[in-house]
Amino acid sequence: MRASVTELHEQLERAPEDWSVRLRLIAIAIEAGDRDEAKRLVRTSPGDDPLPSELQAKIYELLTRDPPRDRTQQPG
């Protein structure tokens, strides 16, 4: 069963250091076209230590992904 966005936010509140949940929320925000929320999720992560390079690469990949196309708009 997939967790709802609300459930994911609750999980993140209980364990803010859990990057698996944080990454899922970032991906959801990007898919919804809400880059500000995605960036907020990155900025509000706990700790001052640098993130592992694999995690940095995943965040970069998510934040630089093209926004989803609006399915109501006609191409061209």
GISULHU-V582209 format. One line per field, one symbol per residue. phi: phi as a letter, one per 20 degrees, with the letter a starting at -180 (. if undefined). psi: psi as a letter, one per 40 degrees, with the letter a starting at -180 (. if undefined). A space follows every 50 residues. Layout:
phi = ???
psi = ???
This chain:
phi = .effgfffffffffbfeffffgfffffffffemdfffffffffeffndff fgfffgfffggffdfffffffeeefm
psi = hhiiddddddddddgeegdddddddddddddeegdddddddddeiiieii iiddddddddddeeiiiiiheeiii.
